[in-house]
C-alpha cells in the first residue's frame, strides 16, 4: 500500500482526491482535508480558519473537544491562525484503509460538532456576560443621575 494506491481507492469511493508529493488533498463537508500515509500510519486532518478575536474561545473549545471525543486531536496552529482536527491510526492494507477512512471522517465530524457546540456555548456565555455588564453600567449611570 502506498499513497498512489490510496488515492485510487479514494477516487473509486467518490472523494475526488488530488495527489501531492507526500499527501492527498480532498474535502470533508466542503472543508480542506489532507491524508498522509507513512510507515503504516494513516493521518487525516481537516482545517478551519480562526477568527483572531475569538482565539481564547477556540482554545477553550479545543480543550473541551479533546476531553469529549475519542481518536481526534484538535490543534491550533497559531502561526497560521488555523484550527486543525487530526485522526491517526495504524493501517497496513487497502482493506484496512477502506474501514479506516470512513470511521476517521466520522470521528472528525463528531469532533467538529462538539467544538461548534462548545464555541456556541462559550459565545452565548460571553454575550450574556457582556449584556449583564452593559446593564450594570446603565444601572450605575442611572443611579448616579438619580442621586
PyMOL commands that set and color helices and strands:
alter all, ss='L'
color gray80, all
select helices_A, chain A and resi 3-12+52-68+94-146
alter helices_A, ss='H'
color red, helices_A
select strands_A, chain A and resi 18-19+24-28+31-38+41-49+73-77+82-90
alter strands_A, ss='S'
color yellow, strands_A
deselect
rebuild
show_as cartoon
